[in-house]
Amino acid sequence: MPLRLIFMGTPDFAVPTLLALVAAGHDIAAVYTRAAKPAGRGLDLQVTPVERKARSRSLPVFTPKTLRDETAQAEFASHNADAAVVVAYGLILPKAVLEAPRLGCFNVHASLLPRWRGAAPINRAVMAGDAESGVTIMQMDEGLDTGAMAMREALPILPDMTAGELHDALSQRGARLMPLALAAAERGALALTPQPETGVTYAEKISKSETRIDWSKPAHEVHNHIRGLSPFPGAWFELDGVRVKALRTTLAQGSGAPGTALDDALTIACGDGAIRLVQIQRAGKQPMQAGDFLRGTPVKAGTVMN
């Protein structure tokens, strides 16, 4: 049975779920997203991916700066929604908003809760070297990703998988699960399981201060750090005074002074072991495969990456 829904989301990760709900025939009464922000060299206002997709489908868009004031809460309630679906929205939902829809508010979270509650679960899972990740559909409460779980689906994190690749895979799984959860909720058949109190970790927002590569760390940690920040914001080093992002790497054989090229093919020594740079991006340039980069900028054995 079609439901009257409010959709709340902002980045690319949320778009597949919005499209899945439309395809399932639900009535999207309102789409809430973050307001457009200046971006690019011209500082033109740039709408969010969710707003762009919503307007292409002629869906009504709302961009409140907060949901804490009574006016915003009254407007939210006026949509008379059966449920709200929240996917990486970016604003706190106060109690009045959480309780407004008949069935409640349901969230797609990009981790196997309670591991990696918080802002950057995909990046943190890869950076930590986790063997698996997944998505959790939960009914939201006032806590930070603490709501009862409705559905979960795990996904292995392959040894060279980047955060970007995991992001895309999880966004599709969330889009598949959410319509199933809503259908079960409407039938009164959605089983909710409280999150366990053990195994809780928090995925802090990525800061610029942690994006520089520390070659003194063991190779597996350097590798996880690089792929966990790829493609954005990107882990980086300096080569001849130019900032270079490392977008894709693999573990390699060899040892030497940390940050030193061990051959002419971008095998770099770490504190223990080595990694090989597979895809990199010089500042202001497009991403390049290592071979293409080396044809224009040879890097000889003994070169030091700072």
Secondary structure, DSSP 8 states (H G I E B T S, - for coil): ---EEEEEE-SGGGHHHHHHHHHTT-EEEEEE----EEETTTTEEE--HHHHHHHHTT--EE--S-S-SHHHHHHHHTT--SEEEEES--S---HHHHTSSSS-EEEEESSSTTTTEES-HHHHHHHTT-SEEEEEEEE--SSSS-SEEEEEEEEE--TT--HHHHHHHHHHHHHHHHHHHHHHHHHT----B---SSS--EE----GGG-B--TTSBHHHHHHHHHHTTTTT-EEEEETTEEEEEEEEEEE----STTBB-SSS-EEE-SBSEEEEEEEEETTS--EEHHHHHHHS---TT-B--
